Amino acid sequence: MKISSAVLRTATRYGLKPFLGPPWPFAFQRAWLRLVSNVNSPSPDSETEWISMGGVRALVARPRGERPTGAVLYLHGGGYCVGSPSTYKGLVTHLAVAAGASVYVPDYRLAPEHPYPAALEDGLNAYQWMLDHQLSPKRIVLAGDSAGGGLALAMALAIRDEGFPQPIGVVLISPWTDLGCNSPSRTNNAKIDPMIRTSWSKQCAAHYLDGRPVDDPACSPLFADHKGLPAMLIQVGTDEVLIDDATALADECQAAGVDVKLQVFDGMWHVFQVSVGVMDKADEAIEKIAHFLESRWS
């Protein structure tokens, strides 16, 4: 059953936004997110299992009864402080089916208990596990949303700099690339964004950075040198406070010679793609991601 974007926007504004950030402790935020994520049902055409990727627990989603043609290493969002593979089961199973891919979602360590570089280390360990298990980098795409998008980009940079075999592409959904939280859209879209409060972003950034400068490119990869990165797809909505993070990154990557595609969805909010299966615009976005993946694997 499809649900209108207006209904989903209202549900997000009143059912999620007030409960992410101060004054709620992270234990409550994590529990609440697990609860509300249950409305995003997994694809009935998928199958899932839990595995260990180099010591990192991970969820794997695959199309049921099909041989996957590629692999996606997906880093979930949640401000580096909340979220888990389970809260993204709906999105990643639909993505697996749409792209005919295996989607690996590592349960990376979260701040404040585990600030930078814990999440990056876990992501890189998961990527190394994929290489060790004979998954060709030409069949691997890094992906992530929000903080997970920033983490996926930071991983791509680390993979390049450390001489790992590079993945064939990168997909970023509403990526959080500037932990300084000072872009104009943070103010201009504060009232219309139904999901993200800047107070929450600043709280999460402080815990993840743990004293590091907000413009440290390992944490805020907008400020990195983007030369030599794989082909990239970025999706963002016009109504979110992070739209400047996405558009600025696209500009920087284009200037650095990266093959980057920016897809902007009018009237959409932060990571609206989690509503795939129940909202037409989310279905469209996932199909576009699947098309990008298939183009990289062909």
Secondary structure, 3 states (H helix, E strand, C coil): CCCCHHHHHHHHHHHCHHHCCCCCCHHHHHHHHHHHHHHCCCCCCEEEEEEEECCEEEEEEEECCCCCCEEEEEECCCCCCCCCCHHHHHHHHHHHHHHCEEEEEECCCCCCCCCCCHHHHHHHHHHHHHHHCCCCHHHEEEEEECHHHHHHHHHHHHHHHHCCCCCCEEEEECCCCCCCCCCHHHHHCCCCCCCCCHHHHHHHHHHHHCCCCCCCCCCCHHHCCCCCCCEEEEEEECCCCCHHHHHHHHHHHHHCCCCEEEEEECCCCCCHHHHCCCCHHHHHHHHHHHHHHHHHHC
